[in-house]
């Protein structure tokens, strides 16, 4: 669903929104994929919800959220980690033997306090 339309002078950018299934924060995005058409020099390794950087006069892109490669949950970058693929915090904590201790600790420190943690 289109949430808003912004006029950028030369073109109109239609923004949809995505909700992180861990922290429940809603984020705007304007493209889903690996390579946003307005920033051809950047290619992500996984499909992601992308947003044109609103603070940059140059065409830059921000990755906002992506799908967990295990459970397919939509998660923001704060609640996930990219380790060869995108993994949500719950899947990292549910499979601690599959990840380096540094990544497990990193995710433990990033997840919302109300999240059910697996140890």
N, C-alpha and C positions, 0 to 999 in steps of 0.2 A: 504494500500500500504506500502511496506517495504521501509523505508527511508534509513536505514543504517544497517550494520551488524558489530557488534563488537566481536572481539575475546577476550575471557576472560581467555585464557590458557586452561581450561578444557572443555569449551563448548562455543558455539556461541550463542549470544543473538540477536535475530532479533527485531529491534525496528520499530514500526509504529509511527504515530503521530496523535494527536488529537488537534482540535482547539476549544478554549473556544468561545462560541457564544455570550458572553457579552464583553469581553475585546479583543477578536480576537488574543490572543497570542497562538502560536503553541507549544505544549509540546510533548516530546517523551514519549512513554510508551511501555512496553514489555509484559503486560498481562492485560486482562479485566476479572474481577470477584471479588469474595470476599476473595479468598485465593490463593496467588501466590505460585506456586509449589516450588520455591526456598526459601521460607520463611514460613515454615509450622506452626510456632508458632503464627502467626498473622492472625486473621480472621476479616474482616471488616463487618459492619452491612448492608451495601448496596454494590451492584456491583459498582466497580470503575475501572478507568484506573490506573494501577499500574506500578511502575518503580523500578527496583532494585537500591538501593542506590549506586551511583557511587563513593561515598566518603568513604564508609565503607568496610573494608576487610571482615567483617562478612556478611552473607546473610541477609540484611535488606531491607524492602520495603517502598516505599513512595507512598501515594495516590496522584495522579496528578489531576484527574478530575472525574466527575461522571454525571449521568443524573438527572435532576430536576424531582422530583416525581409529580409535577403538570403539567408542560408544556413539559417535556421530552427533554429540551434543554441540550446539553453537556456543562457543565460549570466547570471551574477550581476551586480549593479549595479557591482561593482568592475572587472569585465572587459568592460564595455560602456558605451555612451554613448547618450543620447537626443538626436537631432538631427533633428527632425520625425518620426522613427521610431527604433526601437531598433536599434543596430548593434553587433555584437560587435567586439572588438579586431582579430581577424584580418581581418574584412571591411573595417574602416576602413583598416588598413595595406595591404590588397590593392587598395584603391581611393583612394589618397591624393589623387589629382587631384580627387575629388568632395567633399572635406572641407576646411574652413578649416585652415590650419597649426596653429592653437591646439588644435583637436580632435585632430589627429594627434599632436602633442606630448603632450597630456593622456593619450591612450591609450598611447603609448609608455612613459610613466612609470608607468602603472597595471598593465600586463600582467606576469605572472610572468616572472622572469628566464629560465626554461627554455623559454618559448614561442618558437617559430620566428618571428622577426620578418621582415616584408617591408619593404624600403626602396626 
